[in-house]
Amino acid sequence: MNRRSPGFTLVELLVTVVVTAAILAAVMQAVVVQQRTYREQMGILNARQTARTALELIGTELREISATGGDIYMASEDSITFRAFRKVGVVCARPSTNRIEIWELGDKFVNGDSALVFSNPDPEAQPDGSWIPISVQQRDASGTSCTEAWGNYPLTVLQMFSTYSATQVAPGALVRGFVPVTYGRYNIDGHWVIGRREGKGPVVPLLGPIADVDGLTFRYFDVNDVNITPLPNDVMDENTRRRIRRIEIAVRARRGDVGTSTVVDSLVTQVALRGNGV
């Protein structure tokens, strides 16, 4: 009787190799599918986060403006320019009819700034005070007459251009400074992004990438919820801009680094403006 020597036959080894290869192939296929699914999910999450951040950023600033107050300088389908609150000061003295001395509590005022000064010369009189629009003609930190100090805040003199006189402004009045800010869709280095421009400064890319055509869109509505959005490549005239009551902002964020596919996710928000138009 022949005894079989210990070990595996060639057929057994071949069967083992084939089965092992099939198992490894199935495992690798599962890993590939899992990685692809993970990349797609991360692409969706990143696109959604981009859209959500953009809406929060733009919406927060738009909630501070008033259409009837003339805060909107330009409104189109894919960009908007408005007067944004950036600077603040407190009046210390009023040395002449067109000059006020203020403590600057943040960014410095510069020549050409538009601002509002609160006028309430008689707090007991009716009606209450009002905001006086001014334009800063000259900023001069020397020759101040105010002898008081308020912490370490610098004191400066603003020469104003206004139809009002500084005699209508009492010490302690608040001064609010503004700069024109534009949010829009820009092509930077071959990628469409949401960018911001303050005054005449350069465009600063904020968020992206976004969809090529409709990555950022604005729709405008009046007090009767009638759509007054301008046609593409067009802008509103001043009278129409003052009618804006509500702005709809839509962002379509794009992620093109998900394998061979492109992930696009959209979010929309509504912003009701202060001093709604009528």
C-alpha positions as CSV (number, residue, x, y, z in Angstrom):
1,M,0.0,0.0,0.0
2,N,1.5,3.3,-1.1
3,R,1.5,6.1,1.5
4,R,1.1,9.7,0.3
5,S,4.0,11.9,1.1
6,P,3.2,15.0,3.2
7,G,2.4,18.3,1.3
8,F,0.1,19.6,-1.3
9,T,-0.4,18.5,-4.8
10,L,-0.1,20.8,-7.8
11,V,-3.8,20.8,-8.3
12,E,-4.4,21.8,-4.6
13,L,-1.9,24.6,-4.9
14,L,-3.5,25.9,-8.1
15,V,-7.0,25.9,-6.5
16,T,-5.6,27.7,-3.4
17,V,-4.0,30.4,-5.6
18,V,-7.1,30.9,-7.7
19,V,-9.4,31.2,-4.6
20,T,-6.9,33.6,-2.8
21,A,-6.7,35.7,-6.0
22,A,-10.5,35.9,-6.2
23,I,-10.8,36.9,-2.6
24,L,-8.1,39.6,-2.9
25,A,-9.7,41.0,-6.1
26,A,-13.0,41.2,-4.3
27,V,-11.4,43.0,-1.3
28,M,-9.6,45.4,-3.6
29,Q,-12.8,46.2,-5.5
30,A,-14.5,46.9,-2.2
31,V,-11.7,49.2,-1.1
32,V,-11.7,51.1,-4.5
33,V,-15.5,51.5,-4.3
34,Q,-15.2,52.7,-0.6
35,Q,-12.5,55.2,-1.5
36,R,-14.5,56.5,-4.4
37,T,-17.6,56.9,-2.2
38,Y,-15.5,58.6,0.5
39,R,-14.0,61.1,-2.1
40,E,-17.5,61.8,-3.5
41,Q,-18.9,62.4,0.0
42,M,-16.0,64.6,1.0
43,G,-16.5,66.6,-2.3
44,I,-20.1,67.1,-1.5
45,L,-19.4,68.2,2.1
46,N,-16.6,70.6,0.9
47,A,-18.9,72.1,-1.8
48,R,-21.7,72.4,0.7
49,Q,-19.4,74.1,3.3
50,T,-18.2,76.5,0.6
51,A,-21.7,77.5,-0.3
52,R,-22.8,77.8,3.3
53,T,-19.8,79.9,4.3
54,A,-20.4,82.2,1.3
55,L,-24.1,82.7,2.1
56,E,-23.3,83.5,5.7
57,L,-20.6,86.0,4.8
58,I,-22.5,87.9,2.2
59,G,-25.8,87.7,4.0
60,T,-24.4,89.1,7.2
61,E,-23.1,92.2,5.5
62,L,-26.3,92.7,3.4
63,R,-28.4,92.6,6.6
64,E,-26.7,95.9,7.7
65,I,-27.6,97.9,4.7
66,S,-30.7,99.9,3.7
67,A,-31.9,100.2,0.2
68,T,-34.0,103.4,0.9
69,G,-30.9,104.9,2.5
70,G,-29.0,104.7,-0.7
71,D,-26.6,102.0,0.6
72,I,-26.7,100.0,-2.6
73,Y,-24.5,101.5,-5.3
74,M,-24.7,98.8,-7.9
75,A,-26.9,95.7,-8.3
76,S,-26.6,93.1,-11.1
77,E,-27.3,89.4,-11.6
78,D,-23.9,88.2,-10.4
79,S,-22.5,91.1,-8.3
80,I,-23.5,93.8,-5.8
81,T,-21.8,96.9,-4.5
82,F,-23.0,98.5,-1.3
83,R,-21.9,100.9,1.5
84,A,-20.4,98.7,4.2
85,F,-19.9,99.8,7.8
86,R,-16.1,99.6,8.6
87,K,-15.1,102.4,10.9
88,V,-16.3,104.1,14.1
89,G,-15.4,107.1,16.1
90,V,-16.7,109.3,18.9
91,V,-16.8,113.1,18.7
92,C,-14.6,114.9,21.3
93,A,-14.9,118.5,20.1
94,R,-16.2,120.7,17.2
95,P,-13.6,123.4,16.7
96,S,-15.3,125.0,13.6
97,T,-18.4,124.6,11.5
98,N,-16.9,122.1,9.2
99,R,-14.5,120.3,11.5
100,I,-14.9,117.7,14.2
101,E,-12.4,116.0,16.4
102,I,-12.9,112.3,17.1
103,W,-11.4,109.4,18.9
104,E,-10.9,106.6,16.3
105,L,-12.0,103.3,17.8
106,G,-10.8,101.1,15.0
107,D,-9.6,101.6,11.4
108,K,-8.5,105.1,10.6
109,F,-10.7,107.4,8.6
110,V,-9.1,108.5,5.3
111,N,-9.7,111.3,2.7
112,G,-12.8,110.5,0.7
113,D,-14.5,108.3,3.2
114,S,-18.3,108.6,3.5
115,A,-19.7,108.7,7.0
116,L,-22.7,109.4,9.2
117,V,-22.5,111.6,12.3
118,F,-25.3,111.4,14.8
119,S,-26.9,114.8,15.5
120,N,-28.8,115.4,18.6
121,P,-27.9,118.9,20.0
122,D,-30.9,119.0,22.4
123,P,-31.6,115.5,23.8
124,E,-34.8,116.8,25.5
125,A,-36.3,118.2,22.2
126,Q,-38.6,116.3,19.9
127,P,-38.1,114.5,17.6
128,D,-35.0,112.5,18.4
129,G,-31.7,113.1,16.7
130,S,-30.8,112.0,13.1
131,W,-27.8,110.8,11.2
132,I,-26.0,113.5,9.1
133,P,-24.2,112.3,6.0
134,I,-20.7,113.7,5.6
135,S,-17.7,113.2,3.4
136,V,-14.2,113.4,4.8
137,Q,-12.2,116.0,2.9
138,Q,-9.1,115.8,5.1
139,R,-7.8,113.9,8.0
140,D,-5.3,115.7,10.3
141,A,-4.0,114.2,13.5
142,S,-2.2,117.4,14.5
143,G,-3.5,120.6,16.2
144,T,-6.3,119.0,18.1
145,S,-8.0,121.2,20.7
146,C,-9.6,118.5,22.7
147,T,-7.9,118.1,26.1
148,E,-9.7,114.9,27.2
149,A,-8.3,111.4,26.7
150,W,-10.2,108.2,26.2
151,G,-7.9,105.3,26.9
152,N,-5.3,104.9,24.2
153,Y,-7.6,105.7,21.3
154,P,-6.0,108.2,18.9
155,L,-7.5,111.6,18.5
156,T,-7.8,113.1,15.0
157,V,-9.5,116.0,13.2
158,L,-11.9,115.4,10.3
159,Q,-12.6,118.2,7.9
160,M,-16.1,117.5,6.5
161,F,-18.0,118.3,3.4
162,S,-21.7,118.4,4.3
163,T,-24.8,120.5,3.9
164,Y,-24.9,120.6,7.7
165,S,-22.6,122.4,10.1
166,A,-20.6,120.9,13.0
167,T,-22.6,123.0,15.4
168,Q,-25.3,120.4,15.0
169,V,-23.0,117.8,16.4
170,A,-22.5,117.5,20.2
171,P,-19.5,115.9,21.9
172,G,-20.0,112.3,22.5
173,A,-21.8,111.8,19.1
174,L,-21.1,108.6,17.2
175,V,-19.4,108.7,13.8
176,R,-19.9,105.7,11.5
177,G,-17.5,105.3,8.5
178,F,-18.3,103.3,5.3
179,V,-16.4,102.0,2.3
180,P,-17.9,100.6,-0.9
181,V,-17.7,96.8,-0.9
182,T,-18.3,94.6,-3.9
183,Y,-19.1,90.9,-3.8
184,G,-19.1,89.1,-7.2
185,R,-18.0,86.1,-9.3
186,Y,-14.4,86.3,-10.6
187,N,-12.2,84.2,-12.7
188,I,-8.8,84.0,-11.0
189,D,-6.0,81.8,-12.3
190,G,-8.5,79.9,-14.4
191,H,-10.9,79.1,-11.5
192,W,-14.2,80.8,-10.8
193,V,-14.4,82.0,-7.2
194,I,-16.4,84.4,-5.0
195,G,-14.4,87.5,-4.4
196,R,-14.6,90.8,-2.5
197,R,-13.3,94.2,-3.3
198,E,-13.2,97.1,-0.8
199,G,-13.1,100.6,-2.3
200,K,-10.6,100.7,-5.2
201,G,-8.5,97.9,-3.8
202,P,-7.7,94.6,-5.5
203,V,-10.2,91.7,-5.7
204,V,-9.6,89.3,-2.8
205,P,-10.6,85.7,-3.6
206,L,-12.7,84.4,-0.7
207,L,-14.3,81.0,-1.6
208,G,-14.3,78.6,-4.4
209,P,-14.3,77.0,-6.8
210,I,-17.8,77.7,-7.9
211,A,-19.8,76.8,-11.0
212,D,-18.7,78.6,-14.2
213,V,-22.0,80.2,-15.2
214,D,-24.2,80.5,-12.2
215,G,-21.8,80.0,-9.3
216,L,-23.1,83.2,-7.6
217,T,-26.4,84.9,-8.5
218,F,-28.5,87.6,-6.9
219,R,-32.3,88.1,-7.3
220,Y,-34.0,91.3,-6.0
221,F,-37.6,91.8,-5.0
222,D,-39.7,94.9,-4.1
223,V,-42.1,95.3,-1.2
224,N,-44.8,93.4,-3.2
225,D,-42.3,90.5,-3.7
226,V,-42.2,91.3,-7.4
227,N,-38.9,90.2,-9.0
228,I,-36.9,93.3,-10.2
229,T,-33.7,91.4,-11.1
230,P,-31.9,93.1,-14.0
231,L,-31.2,91.2,-17.2
232,P,-27.8,89.5,-17.5
233,N,-24.9,92.0,-18.1
234,D,-27.2,94.8,-17.0
235,V,-27.5,96.9,-13.8
236,M,-30.3,98.7,-12.0
237,D,-30.7,102.5,-12.0
238,E,-30.8,104.3,-8.7
239,N,-34.6,104.6,-8.4
240,T,-35.0,100.9,-9.0
241,R,-32.3,100.0,-6.4
242,R,-34.1,102.0,-3.7
243,R,-37.2,99.7,-4.3
244,I,-35.3,96.6,-3.2
245,R,-36.9,95.0,-0.2
246,R,-35.4,91.5,-0.3
247,I,-32.4,89.9,-1.9
248,E,-32.1,86.2,-2.7
249,I,-28.5,84.8,-2.9
250,A,-27.7,81.5,-4.6
251,V,-24.3,79.8,-4.5
252,R,-23.4,76.8,-6.6
253,A,-20.1,75.5,-5.2
254,R,-18.0,73.1,-7.4
255,R,-15.5,70.5,-6.5
256,G,-13.6,69.0,-9.5
257,D,-11.1,66.9,-7.6
258,V,-13.3,63.9,-7.0
259,G,-11.7,61.3,-9.3
260,T,-13.0,61.9,-12.8
261,S,-16.3,63.5,-11.7
262,T,-17.3,67.0,-10.7
263,V,-19.5,67.6,-7.6
264,V,-21.8,70.6,-7.6
265,D,-23.9,71.6,-4.6
266,S,-26.3,74.6,-4.3
267,L,-27.6,76.6,-1.4
268,V,-30.0,79.6,-1.4
269,T,-30.8,82.2,1.3
270,Q,-33.0,85.2,1.6
271,V,-32.0,88.6,3.2
272,A,-34.5,91.2,4.2
273,L,-33.0,94.7,4.2
274,R,-33.3,97.4,6.8
275,G,-35.7,100.2,5.9
276,N,-37.4,98.1,3.3
277,G,-38.3,100.0,0.2
278,V,-41.9,100.9,-0.7
